[in-house]
Amino acid sequence: MENGICIVRALGSLTLNSPSHFKNQVLPLVEDEDTQGLIINFEDLNYIDSFGIGLIVSIQKQAQEKGKRFSVSGLKESHQQLFRITNLD
């Protein structure tokens, strides 16, 4: 964490069948009072399905409810349209 901003890297795939370690890593950061913002870096994400998009939307919503900034970075061109449609970009 630097200046209250946490950067989390999404690796591999975010799907219904993915282990829940990503969620278990990110949600405590959203709850942490020292966290002012969260950036999820998708540079190393290979695949995301509707479950993964739903997870990111849920994380974004929780962050906003806590008054924390939320953003994404490193989106591959193939994922950008999905993130635009869901207003996550």
Residue, then its C-alpha position, 0 to 999 in steps of 0.5 A: m500500500e502506498n499513500g493509502i492506495c492498494i494495487v492488486r494484480a488479477l492473475g490467470s482467470l476470474t471465472l466461476n471455477s476459479p479459486s476464491h483467493f482473489k476475492n479473499q485477498v481484495l475484500p479485506l483491503v476494501e474493509d481496511e480503514d487505511t485503504q483510501g483506494l483500490i486499483i485492480n491491475f488486469e495486465d496478467l488476466n487471461y480470461i474473465d467470465s460473467f462471474g468474474i465481472g460480477l465479482i469486480v462489480s461487487i468489489q467496486k460497489q463495496a469500495q464506493e459504499k465505503g467512500k473509497r476510490f476504485s479503478v482498473s488498469g492494464l485491461k487487454e483490448s479484448h476485455q475493454q468492451l466488457f468493462r465499458i458495458t459494465n461501467l468499470d473502465 
